[in-house]
Amino acid sequence: MGCLISHLASKLAFFPPSPPTYSLKNSSDGKLAAVSTASSTPVADDGSLDVILIDTKRGNKIVAFYLRNPCARLTLLYSHGNAVDLGQLFDLFVQIKANLRVNLIGYDYSGYGASTGKPSELNTYADIEDVYECLQTEYGVSQEDLILYGQSVGSGPTLHLAAKLPRLRGVVLHSAILSGLRVVCRSRFTLCCDIFKNVDKIQKVKCPVLVIHGTEDEVVNWFHGNGLWKMATDPYEPLWIKGGGHCNLELYPDYIRHLCKYVKEMENITTEIRLRSIRQKLRLPKRPYTAKVSSTPKKCCRIKFRRPKCFECFQQSWVRCFCQPQCPEWQCKCSKCPEWQSKCPECGCMCSCPKCWIPGCLKCLCWCN
């Protein structure tokens, strides 16, 4: 029953454009080219676009667009939303590539555009994994130089891959969902028949997460983005676009401005900076200074005269002994240090607590109990 409901949820979650807005053909130089189905003209007429056909582990062939930027230091892997394909997103890809100064790769899920197969949750997971593998093998992109971008339904495969890459540079969630069923009903629990369980995966992402969401989104309510941002391990300053809907956030000036700020910080971030920010967020205490333990006893520990003992290792010395700074056997016998005092059994004077700097009797130089 659960599998049937999950299959039904997958059918309701995916709406690929029909017919596709582009088709593939072989160009004169032997490479693949994307042609618009409306105008029968190539989607791009320059050499900055690579059209790639990738074989997935689930037996499908998916299409990916790779756009080069000669000034780029990072690469953006874009997982698009519902009811669109790469033919409709190419102009947006060109603008993002130019404004953010990144290389960009976008792909169509199985069953979208010119990709074969049927759209499903598991197919999208296999799709993004194979696109990432293509980036590694064909373009030499490592996870340290990669930012994952997921819009709406694309947040599912994005967080699926991000949870598996511990050294990822960054993640952007655009109009993201907590889970599939939570879009329909405000459920507080994750059901077995639910799809795209982002609410369970966001905490596994170790890189800075930027959340972008419109306050007037009628398809995916704003509380989805707010919930993901609150549960992120390393949340970045979110962007809540006032009046923004589900499919028009790119039209607001704050959208590209905030994205540029985020990408610039990701370019300059280092391991040292990331560790420092994590310590500040977790409010970790500074490590206390501990003296080095020497196997050879110091000169103070070899003194045989009757002198006050070290309150850590109980060796006789005038000064504090650091030969055993973490002596587990020593315990303070006082109840309220340093007010507590005891009488010396030999001279009858009042002696200080063993935790104080003068633990013994100064008159007879004995150790007081």
C-alpha positions as CSV (number, residue, x, y, z in Angstrom):
1,M,0.0,0.0,0.0
2,G,2.8,2.4,0.9
3,C,4.6,1.7,-2.4
4,L,1.3,2.4,-4.3
5,I,0.8,5.7,-2.5
6,S,4.5,6.6,-3.2
7,H,4.1,5.8,-6.9
8,L,0.9,7.9,-7.0
9,A,2.8,10.8,-5.2
10,S,5.5,10.6,-7.8
11,K,3.0,10.9,-10.6
12,L,1.5,14.0,-9.0
13,A,4.9,15.5,-8.3
14,F,6.3,15.6,-11.9
15,F,4.9,17.6,-14.8
16,P,7.4,17.5,-17.7
17,P,6.7,19.9,-20.6
18,S,4.8,18.2,-23.4
19,P,6.0,18.4,-26.0
20,P,9.7,19.2,-25.1
21,T,10.9,22.7,-26.0
22,Y,14.1,21.4,-27.7
23,S,15.4,18.4,-29.5
24,L,18.9,17.0,-30.1
25,K,20.7,16.6,-33.4
26,N,24.3,16.0,-34.6
27,S,26.1,19.0,-35.8
28,S,28.7,19.1,-38.6
29,D,31.6,18.8,-36.3
30,G,30.2,15.6,-34.8
31,K,29.0,17.1,-31.5
32,L,25.5,17.2,-30.1
33,A,23.5,20.3,-30.6
34,A,20.2,21.5,-29.0
35,V,17.6,22.8,-31.4
36,S,14.5,24.7,-30.4
37,T,11.3,22.9,-31.5
38,A,9.4,26.2,-31.9
39,S,11.9,28.0,-34.3
40,S,14.1,25.1,-35.5
41,T,17.2,27.1,-34.6
42,P,20.1,26.1,-32.4
43,V,19.7,27.0,-28.7
44,A,23.2,28.4,-28.7
45,D,25.4,29.4,-31.7
46,D,28.7,29.9,-29.8
47,G,31.2,27.5,-28.5
48,S,30.4,28.2,-24.8
49,L,27.8,25.4,-24.6
50,D,28.5,21.7,-24.4
51,V,25.4,19.4,-24.9
52,I,26.1,16.2,-23.1
53,L,24.2,12.9,-23.2
54,I,24.8,10.9,-20.0
55,D,24.0,7.3,-19.3
56,T,22.5,6.8,-15.8
57,K,22.8,3.8,-13.5
58,R,19.0,3.2,-13.9
59,G,19.4,2.7,-17.7
60,N,18.2,6.2,-18.9
61,K,19.9,8.7,-21.0
62,I,19.7,12.3,-19.7
63,V,20.7,15.6,-21.4
64,A,22.9,18.2,-19.7
65,F,24.0,21.7,-20.8
66,Y,27.5,22.7,-19.7
67,L,28.2,26.5,-20.0
68,R,31.8,27.7,-19.7
69,N,33.0,30.9,-18.1
70,P,36.7,31.8,-18.6
71,C,36.7,33.9,-15.4
72,A,35.1,31.1,-13.2
73,R,36.6,29.6,-10.1
74,L,33.6,27.6,-9.1
75,T,31.0,25.4,-10.8
76,L,27.2,25.5,-10.3
77,L,25.2,22.3,-10.6
78,Y,21.6,23.5,-11.3
79,S,18.6,21.2,-10.6
80,H,15.6,22.9,-12.1
81,G,12.0,23.0,-10.9
82,N,8.8,21.3,-12.2
83,A,7.2,21.8,-15.6
84,V,10.3,23.2,-17.3
85,D,13.2,21.8,-19.3
86,L,16.6,23.0,-20.4
87,G,15.2,24.7,-23.6
88,Q,13.3,27.1,-21.4
89,L,16.1,27.7,-18.9
90,F,19.0,28.4,-21.3
91,D,18.6,32.2,-21.2
92,L,18.5,32.1,-17.4
93,F,21.7,29.9,-17.4
94,V,23.5,32.5,-19.5
95,Q,22.6,35.3,-17.1
96,I,23.6,33.3,-14.0
97,K,26.9,32.3,-15.6
98,A,27.8,35.9,-16.5
99,N,26.6,37.5,-13.2
100,L,28.0,35.0,-10.8
101,R,31.2,34.3,-12.8
102,V,30.8,30.5,-12.6
103,N,30.7,27.5,-14.8
104,L,27.2,26.1,-14.9
105,I,25.8,22.7,-15.7
106,G,22.1,22.0,-15.8
107,Y,20.4,18.7,-16.6
108,D,17.0,17.4,-17.5
109,Y,15.6,14.7,-15.2
110,S,14.6,11.3,-16.7
111,G,11.4,11.9,-18.8
112,Y,12.0,15.7,-19.1
113,G,13.1,17.4,-22.3
114,A,15.1,15.0,-24.5
115,S,16.0,12.7,-21.6
116,T,14.6,9.2,-21.8
117,G,12.8,7.2,-19.1
118,K,10.1,8.2,-16.7
119,P,10.3,10.8,-14.0
120,S,10.5,9.4,-10.4
121,E,12.2,10.2,-7.1
122,L,14.8,7.5,-7.5
123,N,15.5,8.4,-11.1
124,T,16.3,12.0,-10.1
125,Y,18.7,10.8,-7.5
126,A,20.5,8.6,-10.1
127,D,20.4,11.5,-12.5
128,I,22.3,14.0,-10.3
129,E,24.8,11.4,-9.2
130,D,25.7,10.6,-12.7
131,V,25.9,14.3,-13.7
132,Y,28.3,14.9,-10.7
133,E,30.4,11.9,-11.9
134,C,30.5,13.4,-15.4
135,L,31.8,16.7,-13.9
136,Q,34.6,14.8,-12.2
137,T,35.7,12.7,-15.1
138,E,35.1,15.0,-18.1
139,Y,35.7,18.5,-16.6
140,G,37.9,17.7,-13.5
141,V,35.5,19.4,-11.1
142,S,36.0,18.4,-7.4
143,Q,33.4,18.8,-4.7
144,E,35.5,21.5,-3.1
145,D,34.8,23.7,-6.2
146,L,31.2,22.8,-6.6
147,I,28.0,24.6,-5.5
148,L,24.7,22.7,-5.7
149,Y,21.6,24.7,-6.7
150,G,18.1,23.2,-6.3
151,Q,14.9,24.9,-7.2
152,S,11.5,23.6,-6.0
153,V,11.4,19.9,-6.8
154,G,15.2,20.2,-7.6
155,S,15.9,20.6,-3.9
156,G,15.2,16.9,-3.6
157,P,18.1,15.6,-5.7
158,T,20.2,18.5,-4.6
159,L,20.1,17.7,-0.8
160,H,20.4,14.0,-1.7
161,L,23.8,14.6,-3.3
162,A,24.8,17.3,-0.8
163,A,24.3,14.9,2.1
164,K,26.9,12.6,0.5
165,L,29.6,15.2,-0.1
166,P,31.3,16.4,3.1
167,R,33.7,18.8,1.4
168,L,31.1,20.5,-0.8
169,R,31.6,24.3,-1.3
170,G,28.0,25.4,-0.9
171,V,24.3,24.7,-1.4
172,V,21.5,27.0,-2.6
173,L,17.9,26.1,-2.0
174,H,15.4,28.1,-4.2
175,S,11.7,27.8,-3.2
176,A,12.6,24.4,-1.7
177,I,10.3,21.9,-0.1
178,L,10.4,20.1,3.2
179,S,9.0,17.0,1.6
180,G,6.5,16.1,-1.1
181,L,3.5,15.4,1.2
182,R,4.2,18.5,3.3
183,V,3.4,20.6,0.2
184,V,-0.1,19.2,0.2
185,C,-0.7,19.1,3.9
186,R,1.2,20.6,6.9
187,S,2.2,17.3,8.3
188,R,4.6,17.3,11.3
189,F,5.8,13.7,10.7
190,T,7.6,12.0,7.8
191,L,5.5,9.2,6.4
192,C,6.9,6.1,4.7
193,C,5.0,7.0,1.5
194,D,6.5,10.5,1.4
195,I,9.0,11.6,-1.3
196,F,11.9,14.0,-1.3
197,K,12.4,13.9,2.5
198,N,14.5,17.0,2.6
199,V,13.6,17.6,6.2
200,D,15.6,14.5,7.2
201,K,18.6,15.2,4.9
202,I,19.3,18.9,5.5
203,Q,21.0,18.3,8.8
204,K,23.6,16.0,7.0
205,V,24.8,18.9,4.8
206,K,28.0,20.3,6.2
207,C,28.6,23.3,3.9
208,P,27.0,26.8,4.1
209,V,23.3,26.6,2.9
210,L,21.6,29.6,1.3
211,V,17.8,29.6,1.3
212,I,15.8,31.8,-1.1
213,H,12.1,31.9,-0.8
214,G,9.2,34.2,-1.7
215,T,6.9,35.3,1.1
216,E,3.8,35.1,-1.2
217,D,4.6,31.6,-2.7
218,E,1.3,29.9,-3.2
219,V,2.7,26.6,-4.5
220,V,5.3,26.0,-1.8
221,N,4.6,27.9,1.3
222,W,7.3,30.1,2.9
223,F,7.4,27.9,6.0
224,H,9.1,25.2,3.9
225,G,12.1,27.5,3.2
226,N,12.1,28.8,6.8
227,G,12.0,25.3,8.2
228,L,15.0,24.1,6.1
229,W,17.0,27.2,7.0
230,K,16.4,26.7,10.7
231,M,17.4,23.0,10.5
232,A,20.6,23.6,8.5
233,T,23.9,22.8,10.2
234,D,25.7,25.8,8.7
235,P,22.9,28.3,7.6
236,Y,23.9,31.3,5.5
237,E,22.0,34.6,5.7
238,P,18.6,33.7,3.9
239,L,16.8,35.8,1.3
240,W,13.1,36.3,1.9
241,I,11.8,38.1,-1.1
242,K,8.7,40.1,-0.1
243,G,5.9,39.6,-2.5
244,G,7.8,37.0,-4.4
245,G,5.9,34.0,-5.8
246,H,7.1,30.5,-6.8
247,C,8.4,31.2,-10.4
248,N,9.3,34.9,-10.5
249,L,12.1,35.3,-7.9
250,E,14.7,35.8,-10.7
251,L,13.0,39.0,-11.6
252,Y,13.8,40.7,-8.3
253,P,17.1,42.7,-8.1
254,D,17.8,41.2,-4.6
255,Y,17.9,37.7,-6.1
256,I,21.0,38.2,-8.2
257,R,22.6,40.6,-5.7
258,H,22.3,38.2,-2.8
259,L,23.5,35.3,-5.0
260,C,26.6,37.3,-6.0
261,K,27.4,38.0,-2.4
262,Y,27.1,34.3,-1.5
263,V,29.2,33.0,-4.4
264,K,31.9,35.6,-3.7
265,E,32.1,34.5,-0.1
266,M,32.3,30.9,-1.1
267,E,35.2,31.7,-3.4
268,N,37.1,33.3,-0.6
269,I,36.3,30.8,2.1
270,T,39.1,28.5,3.3
271,T,39.2,25.6,5.7
272,E,40.5,27.8,8.5
273,I,37.7,30.3,8.1
274,R,35.1,27.5,8.0
275,L,36.4,26.0,11.2
276,R,36.5,29.4,12.9
277,S,32.9,30.1,12.0
278,I,31.8,26.6,13.2
279,R,33.5,27.2,16.5
280,Q,31.8,30.5,16.9
281,K,28.3,29.1,16.1
282,L,28.8,26.2,18.5
283,R,30.4,28.5,21.1
284,L,33.1,26.0,21.8
285,P,35.4,26.9,24.7
286,K,39.0,27.6,24.1
287,R,41.4,24.7,24.9
288,P,42.9,25.1,28.3
289,Y,46.7,25.2,28.7
290,T,48.2,22.0,29.9
291,A,51.8,21.6,30.8
292,K,53.9,18.9,29.2
293,V,54.3,15.8,31.3
294,S,57.9,14.8,31.7
295,S,58.9,11.2,32.4
296,T,62.0,12.5,34.3
297,P,61.1,14.1,37.7
298,K,62.1,17.6,38.1
299,K,64.6,18.9,40.6
300,C,61.9,20.0,42.9
301,C,60.5,16.5,43.1
302,R,63.8,15.1,44.3
303,I,64.2,17.3,47.3
304,K,64.1,15.2,50.4
305,F,63.8,18.0,53.0
306,R,60.7,18.7,55.0
307,R,58.9,21.3,52.9
308,P,55.4,22.0,51.8
309,K,54.2,19.4,49.2
310,C,53.0,20.1,45.7
311,F,49.1,20.0,45.8
312,E,49.0,18.2,42.5
313,C,51.6,15.4,42.7
314,F,52.3,15.6,46.5
315,Q,56.0,16.0,45.8
316,Q,57.9,18.1,48.4
317,S,58.7,21.5,46.9
318,W,58.6,25.2,47.8
319,V,57.0,26.1,44.5
320,R,54.1,24.7,42.5
321,C,55.2,21.4,40.8
322,F,54.1,20.8,37.2
323,C,55.5,17.3,36.8
324,Q,52.1,15.8,37.0
325,P,49.6,18.5,36.2
326,Q,46.6,16.1,36.0
327,C,47.0,13.9,39.1
328,P,43.8,11.9,39.4
329,E,44.4,11.0,43.1
330,W,44.5,14.5,44.5
331,Q,41.2,15.7,45.8
332,C,40.5,18.8,47.9
333,K,39.3,18.0,51.4
334,C,37.8,21.4,52.1
335,S,34.1,22.3,51.7
336,K,34.4,26.0,51.0
337,C,37.7,27.0,49.5
338,P,39.6,29.2,50.4
339,E,37.8,30.0,53.7
340,W,38.3,26.5,55.0
341,Q,41.3,26.1,57.3
342,S,42.6,23.4,59.6
343,K,44.9,23.4,62.6
344,C,48.5,22.2,62.4
345,P,48.9,19.2,64.8
346,E,52.5,20.3,65.6
347,C,52.4,24.0,66.3
348,G,48.6,24.6,66.4
349,C,48.5,27.4,63.8
350,M,45.7,27.7,61.2
351,C,46.8,26.4,57.8
352,S,45.3,27.2,54.4
353,C,43.3,24.9,52.1
354,P,45.4,22.4,49.9
355,K,44.1,24.2,46.8
356,C,45.8,27.5,47.8
357,W,49.3,28.6,46.9
358,I,50.5,27.9,50.5
359,P,49.2,24.5,51.3
360,G,51.3,23.8,54.4
361,C,52.2,25.3,57.7
362,L,54.7,28.1,57.4
363,K,55.9,27.7,61.0
364,C,57.0,24.1,61.1
365,L,56.8,23.4,57.4
366,C,54.5,20.4,57.9
367,W,51.7,19.1,55.7
368,C,48.3,19.7,57.4
369,N,45.4,17.3,57.1
